[in-house]
Amino acid sequence: MDDPSAIYEPGMLVRNPAEPDWGLGQIQSNIGGKLTVNFEEIGKVVLNTSRVELELVFDS
């Protein structure tokens, strides 16, 4: 898999291990490797998947 963003789909829950204070996030969109994620503590953030690796959350 060459595109690291291919696994992320809207509605998925994620955490950013580099920023645990952001809390749980829900992916809003995935366009060209840029994810818009709505985090509990800081709101919407656009992240580049070539620079940030998110952790998928299956049990919140």
Number of C-alpha atoms within 10 A of each C-alpha: 6 5 10 13 19 13 10 19 15 13 12 16 22 22 20 17 13 10 9 10 13 16 16 18 25 21 20 18 18 20 11 11 17 15 21 19 24 21 20 13 12 11 12 16 15 14 16 17 18 11 8 12 16 18 11 16 13 8 5 6
